[in-house]
């Protein structure tokens, strides 16, 4: 099955929220997703209710090449996760000068790992060694974009960065853009949504993720929105997004 990097160079656009709740939606459909937390802040790990075991987690993969499947911890909600810790922040500093460092994850992503369906990678909001590992291991890229002006400018820069990487790889990433933090009471939200669809057409998901109190609160309790508030608008939005991506073939391996 496919490996999806959830990435945006701008913070606060809902990358972690999207990883968390897409995984929860697919668990509800009988899948067994695996999450890789590549953000040293470890927000996805905390939101999954998982504390990294000492000396384990994604840092152990990069620093000691421990096989990925030995590092998976189970979240109570039903998915597996390889959590992040502060140690992960050392990877860029210690391995940034090694040209092979960016391919470690793709080499570790063997057939046994790919039996999980799908694999979601929560990227940190910078284009360093960790994010390059995610992109080189991924089949597809999902780009959350908040419905505000600065996020709109950020997605244009992100597209330029991906294009440079694609030219070097001689391969084009299938990607989708999902509008997040959409407030239907703000004209700007509709303007940003329209501008994205004018620029990127069918790459923009039909489903929009509206601002919702349940989406903001549930991660602080170590829960996804389906466990915290299953009848909320946030749960309905992520259920719809999960179904849209599934029907579009976005969960399948692309290369």
C-alpha positions as CSV (number, residue, x, y, z in Angstrom):
1,X,0.0,0.0,0.0
2,X,1.0,3.6,-0.3
3,X,3.2,5.8,1.8
4,X,1.8,9.3,2.2
5,X,3.9,12.2,3.4
6,X,1.8,14.9,5.0
7,X,3.8,18.1,4.5
8,X,3.8,21.8,4.5
9,X,6.7,24.1,5.3
10,X,4.3,26.4,7.2
11,X,3.3,25.4,10.7
12,X,-0.1,25.5,12.2
13,X,-1.9,24.3,9.1
14,X,-3.2,21.0,10.5
15,X,-0.6,18.4,9.4
16,X,-0.7,16.5,12.7
17,X,-4.5,16.8,13.0
18,X,-4.8,15.5,9.5
19,X,-2.5,12.5,10.2
20,X,-4.3,11.7,13.4
21,X,-7.8,11.8,12.1
22,X,-7.2,10.2,8.8
23,X,-5.7,7.2,10.6
24,X,-8.7,7.1,12.9
25,X,-11.1,7.2,10.0
26,X,-9.3,4.4,8.2
27,X,-9.2,2.2,11.4
28,X,-13.0,2.6,11.5
29,X,-13.1,1.1,7.9
30,X,-11.1,-1.9,9.0
31,X,-7.6,-0.8,7.8
32,X,-4.5,-0.9,10.0
33,X,-2.5,2.3,9.3
34,X,0.9,3.0,10.5
35,X,2.1,6.5,11.5
36,X,5.6,7.8,11.5
37,X,6.2,10.9,13.6
38,X,9.1,12.8,11.9
39,X,8.5,16.0,13.8
40,X,10.8,16.3,16.8
41,X,8.1,18.1,18.7
42,X,6.3,14.8,18.9
43,X,2.8,16.2,18.7
44,X,1.4,13.3,16.7
45,X,2.8,10.8,19.3
46,X,1.2,12.8,22.2
47,X,-2.1,13.1,20.3
48,X,-2.0,9.3,19.8
49,X,-1.6,8.8,23.5
50,X,1.8,7.2,23.0
51,X,5.0,7.9,25.0
52,X,8.2,6.7,23.3
53,X,9.9,3.9,25.0
54,X,13.4,4.8,26.2
55,X,16.0,4.5,23.4
56,X,13.3,3.7,20.8
57,X,11.2,5.7,18.3
58,X,12.2,7.3,15.1
59,X,15.5,8.6,16.5
60,X,16.6,5.0,17.1
61,X,16.0,4.2,13.4
62,X,18.1,7.1,12.2
63,X,20.8,6.9,14.8
64,X,21.1,3.1,15.2
65,X,19.3,1.7,12.1
66,X,17.0,-0.4,14.2
67,X,14.4,-1.9,11.8
68,X,11.2,0.1,11.6
69,X,8.9,-2.7,12.6
70,X,10.8,-3.2,15.9
71,X,10.0,0.4,16.8
72,X,6.2,0.3,16.3
73,X,4.1,1.0,19.3
74,X,0.4,0.4,19.4
75,X,-2.0,3.3,20.0
76,X,-5.2,2.5,21.9
77,X,-7.3,3.8,19.0
78,X,-6.0,0.9,16.7
79,X,-3.1,2.1,14.7
80,X,0.6,1.5,15.0
81,X,3.0,4.5,15.4
82,X,6.7,5.0,15.6
83,X,6.9,8.0,17.9
84,X,9.1,11.0,17.9
85,X,11.2,12.4,20.7
86,X,13.6,15.3,21.3
87,X,16.5,13.1,20.2
88,X,15.1,13.3,16.6
89,X,16.1,17.0,16.4
90,X,19.8,15.9,16.4
91,X,19.4,14.1,13.0
92,X,19.7,17.2,10.9
93,X,22.7,18.4,12.8
94,X,24.6,15.1,12.9
95,X,23.7,13.6,9.5
96,X,22.9,16.7,7.4
97,X,26.3,16.5,5.6
98,X,26.0,12.8,4.7
99,X,24.5,12.5,1.1
100,X,23.1,9.1,2.0
101,X,21.3,10.3,5.1
102,X,18.2,11.4,3.0
103,X,17.6,7.8,1.7
104,X,17.7,6.0,5.1
105,X,13.9,5.8,5.4
106,X,13.3,4.8,1.8
107,X,15.8,1.9,2.3
108,X,14.1,0.9,5.5
109,X,10.7,0.9,4.0
110,X,10.7,-2.8,3.0
111,X,7.8,-5.0,1.8
112,X,7.0,-6.1,5.3
113,X,6.6,-2.6,6.5
114,X,4.5,-1.7,3.5
115,X,1.9,-4.4,4.5
116,X,0.5,-1.8,6.8
117,X,-2.2,0.2,4.9
118,X,-1.6,3.0,4.6
119,X,1.5,4.6,6.0
120,X,1.2,8.3,7.0
121,X,4.3,10.4,7.7
122,X,3.9,13.5,9.8
123,X,6.7,15.8,8.5
124,X,8.3,18.7,10.4
125,X,7.7,22.1,8.9
126,X,11.1,22.5,7.3
127,X,12.9,21.0,4.3
128,X,15.8,19.3,6.1
129,X,17.1,15.8,6.3
130,X,14.0,14.4,8.1
131,X,11.6,15.8,5.5
132,X,13.7,14.7,2.6
133,X,13.7,11.2,4.1
134,X,9.9,11.4,4.2
135,X,9.6,12.7,0.6
136,X,12.0,10.1,-0.8
137,X,10.2,7.3,0.9
138,X,6.7,8.5,0.0
139,X,4.5,7.5,-2.9
140,X,2.3,10.6,-2.6
141,X,2.2,13.9,-0.8
142,X,-0.8,15.4,1.0
143,X,-0.6,19.1,1.6
144,X,-2.8,20.7,4.3
145,X,-3.3,24.4,3.7
146,X,-5.1,26.6,6.2
147,X,-7.6,29.0,4.6
148,X,-5.6,32.2,5.2
149,X,-3.4,34.4,3.0
150,X,0.0,33.4,4.4
151,X,-0.8,29.7,3.9
152,X,-1.8,30.4,0.3
153,X,1.6,32.0,-0.3
154,X,3.3,29.1,1.4
155,X,1.7,26.5,-0.8
156,X,3.1,28.2,-3.9
157,X,6.6,28.1,-2.4
158,X,6.1,24.4,-1.5
159,X,5.1,23.6,-5.0
160,X,8.3,25.2,-6.3
161,X,10.4,23.2,-3.8
162,X,8.7,19.9,-4.8
163,X,9.2,20.7,-8.5
164,X,13.0,21.1,-7.9
165,X,13.1,17.8,-6.1
166,X,11.0,16.1,-8.8
167,X,13.4,17.4,-11.5
168,X,16.4,15.8,-9.7
169,X,14.4,12.5,-9.1
170,X,12.9,12.5,-12.6
171,X,9.6,11.5,-11.0
172,X,6.5,13.5,-10.2
173,X,4.6,13.1,-7.0
174,X,0.9,12.5,-7.1
175,X,-0.3,15.0,-4.6
176,X,-3.5,16.5,-3.2
177,X,-4.1,19.7,-1.3
178,X,-6.7,19.8,1.5
179,X,-8.1,23.1,2.8
180,X,-8.1,23.2,6.6
181,X,-9.3,25.6,9.3
182,X,-12.0,26.7,6.9
183,X,-14.3,29.3,8.5
184,X,-17.5,29.8,6.4
185,X,-18.1,33.1,8.2
186,X,-15.0,34.7,6.7
187,X,-14.9,35.9,3.1
188,X,-11.1,35.4,3.1
189,X,-11.6,31.6,3.5
190,X,-13.7,31.5,0.4
191,X,-11.2,33.7,-1.5
192,X,-8.3,31.4,-0.5
193,X,-10.2,28.3,-1.4
194,X,-11.1,29.7,-4.8
195,X,-7.5,30.8,-5.5
196,X,-6.2,27.3,-4.7
197,X,-8.8,25.7,-7.0
198,X,-8.0,28.2,-9.8
199,X,-4.2,27.4,-9.5
200,X,-4.2,23.7,-8.8
201,X,-7.5,22.4,-10.1
202,X,-8.2,18.8,-9.3
203,X,-5.2,18.5,-7.0
204,X,-7.4,20.3,-4.4
205,X,-9.7,17.9,-2.5
206,X,-13.4,18.5,-2.7
207,X,-13.6,18.1,1.1
208,X,-12.7,21.0,3.2
209,X,-11.9,20.8,6.9
210,X,-13.8,23.4,8.8
211,X,-12.7,25.0,12.0
212,X,-14.1,22.9,14.8
213,X,-13.7,23.0,18.6
214,X,-13.5,19.2,18.8
215,X,-10.6,19.1,16.4
216,X,-8.7,21.6,18.5
217,X,-9.4,19.9,21.8
218,X,-9.2,16.2,21.2
219,X,-5.3,16.0,20.7
220,X,-4.7,17.5,24.1
221,X,-6.6,14.5,25.6
222,X,-4.7,12.0,23.5
223,X,-7.7,11.2,21.4
224,X,-8.8,11.5,17.8
225,X,-11.9,13.4,16.9
226,X,-14.0,10.2,16.4
227,X,-13.4,9.1,19.9
228,X,-13.7,12.5,21.5
229,X,-16.7,13.8,19.5
230,X,-18.0,11.3,17.0
231,X,-21.0,13.5,16.0
232,X,-19.0,16.7,15.5
233,X,-18.5,18.5,12.2
234,X,-14.8,17.7,12.5
235,X,-15.5,14.0,12.6
236,X,-17.8,14.3,9.6
237,X,-15.2,16.3,7.6
238,X,-12.3,13.8,8.2
239,X,-14.6,10.8,7.4
240,X,-15.4,12.5,4.1
241,X,-11.8,13.3,3.4
242,X,-10.7,9.7,4.1
243,X,-13.3,8.4,1.8
244,X,-12.4,10.9,-1.0
245,X,-8.7,10.0,-0.9
246,X,-9.5,6.3,-0.8
247,X,-11.9,6.5,-3.8
248,X,-9.3,8.5,-5.7
249,X,-6.7,5.7,-5.3
250,X,-4.5,7.9,-3.1
251,X,-3.8,5.0,-0.7
252,X,-2.2,2.9,-3.4
253,X,1.6,2.7,-4.0
254,X,2.5,5.0,-6.9
255,X,6.0,3.8,-7.8
